[in-house]
Amino acid sequence: MKEQETPQGKSYHDHVIKDGRFIGDFDGMYAAFEDPWMQSEQPNQFSRTAGIVHLRTRGMRSVLECGCGLGYYAQRIHRETGIVPISVDISSVAIAKAKKLFPHLRFEVADIAHDLRRYKEVDCLLFAELIWYILPQLDAINAVLSDVFKGKWLLVNQVFYKGSQQYGTEYFTSLQEFINYMPFEAVAQCEATSVEQTTIETSTLFRIA
């Protein structure tokens, strides 16, 4: 898959993580690139499909999707489960685009490092390809989950790298290390890859305690 670049040769990755350093310029990225991570093509099909299986298997009726981007996974969740997720992103540019693409769904600007308590009514929190971007806040977020969402579900779809990880190595580098790091019980998990992929797709469902 060809990586998108600006006329100046800048990749969308340069706005997020570059040379092992977190940048986090998501508004700038969504302003400069129409479809970062090829979201319209629904990448990471293994983990996205597994995430929907988790939602169906546990009979969840409401989901807070954190880091929704342009809204394509929210649309798939709605199409395959009937759930209208509350889909949030820190980027106001991404949310404006998502609302235009999928006006029948619910999108809001929110920073989950500070705003999770506003959504305490949901059955499940979904972190899809989000963990690398919240590593410094992860322990504090987990504390809020324990305080506000006890007994509910945390669904994490996340890719790991086949020997090429540069950022976050002091936290975890594999699914098992991630599960060991988290303070909640992993009640279901899967990982998948192919010989062509440089990443390993994972989907893990935690019971928040």
N, C-alpha and C positions, 0 to 999 in steps of 0.2 A: 504494500500500500504506500503510495507516494505521499511524503510529508508535505503539508501545505507551507508555502513561504510567501512573504511579502516581496514586492519588487526589490527591496533592499536586501533580500536574502535572509530575512529574519523568520524563524520558525515560531509557531505558537508555543512550543515548549520553552522558548526563551522568556516568556511571560510567567512561567509557572515554576519549573525547577531547571536550573542551568548550572552545569559543572558542579553538581552535588550541593547546590545552595538553593534554598527555597526563595522564590521571588514573590509569587502570589498576586500578580497584577492581572486579576481576572477580568475586570472591566476593560482594561487595555487590550487584552487578548480577544475578547468578544467583539470589541469595536473594530479590530484589525482583521479578524478572520471570520468568515461566514459560518464555517462548520468545523471548529477545532475537534480533534480526535475522531473526525468522520462520524459524528454522532448520528447523522441521518441514515447511515448505513448500519447502525446498531452493532458496533463492535462488541467483542467479548460475549459472543452468543452462548457459550457454555454457561458462564456464570449468570447471565441475565435469565436464561431459561431456568436454571436451578433456583434462582431467587423467586420466580413466579411459582415454581413447584412448592417451595417453602410456604409461600402465602396461602396457596390453595390447601395444602395438607393440614395446616393449623387453623383453617377457617377464619382467617383474619378479615375484618370488615373495614378497617381504617388504617392508613399508612401515612407517615410523615417521611417523604423522600427528601433527604438532605443532600444538597449539591446536585440539583436536577439539571443544570445546564440548559439546553435548548428544549427539553421536555419530551424527547423521543421515547425514553424508557417509561415515563409517566403515561404516555399514550399507549404503549404496549401493555403495561399493567392494567390500565382501564379496559382495553380491548379484550384481554384474556381472563380477567378476574371480575370485571364489573366495578371494581373499586375506583373511585376518583381520589387519587392521592392528594394530600396537601404537599405540594412540591415547592421547595424553597432553595434559594441560592444566594450567596453573598453578592453576586454581581447583578446590579440593576439592569445592565445592558442585556445580559442573558435572559432575565425575567421578562423584559419588554419583548424580546424576540420570541420567547416561548409562548407568551400570551397571544401573539399574532399567529403563530403556527397552530396552536391548539386552544382556541378561545373557549371551548367547552370544558376545559380543565381548570384547576385552581393553582395559581402560581403566586408566590409572595417573595419579597426580598427579606432575608433573615440571615443573621450570623449565628450559627448554632453554638458557637462558643459562649454566647450571651443570651440567646433567645429561646432555648429549648423549653423552658418552663411555660411558655405561652401555648404549648401544644400537648399538654398533659393528658388530653382526652383520647389520644390515638392508641390503637392496639399495638402497633409496630412502628419502630423507627428503622428506616432503610438508609444505610450509608453505602452508596454505590460509587466505587472508585474515589473515595474521599479521604481515606485514612492517612495517606502520605501528606495531605495538606493541613491536617490538624494535629500532627504529632506533638507539638509543644503544649497543646491544650487537651490532649487525649485523657490524661488522668483527671483533670477537672471536669471534663464532659462525663466521664464514667461516674464520677461522684454525683453529678446531677441526675444521671440515669438511675442510680441506686436510690436517690432521695425522692424522685418524682415519678419514676416509671416502674417501680418495683412490681414484679409479677408479670410484666409485659415482655415484649420481644424486641430484640435488636438483630436486624438482618444486615450482614456485611458482605457485599460483593467487592472483591479486591484482587488485583493482579499482583503477582510476585515475579521476580526476574531470575532468569537462568544465568546466574553468575555475573550479571552486569549492573547490579544495584549500586548506586553511588550515594543516595540520600537515605537517611533513616536507618542505616545499618546498626547503629547502637541500640535501636529499639527491637527490631526483628527483621528477618530476611526470608522467612518461609511461613506457610500457613500454620504449622505446628507451633512455631515460636510465637506467632501472633496469638493463637489460642491460649498458650501458656501465659502470655502477658495480660490478657484480658481478665477482669475479676469475676466474670460471669460464666455459667456453665454452657458449654457448646453442646446443644442437643441434636444438631444435625450439621453435617459438613460435606463438602465435595470439592474436588479439584480436578482440573482437566487441562490438557494441552495437546498440541500436535507437533510433529517433527519440524514443521515450518515456522512455528511460533517461537519467539524469544522470551515469552512470558508464560506463566502458569496462572490460569484463571481459577478463582476460588469463590465459594459462596458458603457462608457460615451463619447459622441461626443460633443466637444466644438467648437464654432465659435470664432476664434481668433480676438480680437479687440484691 
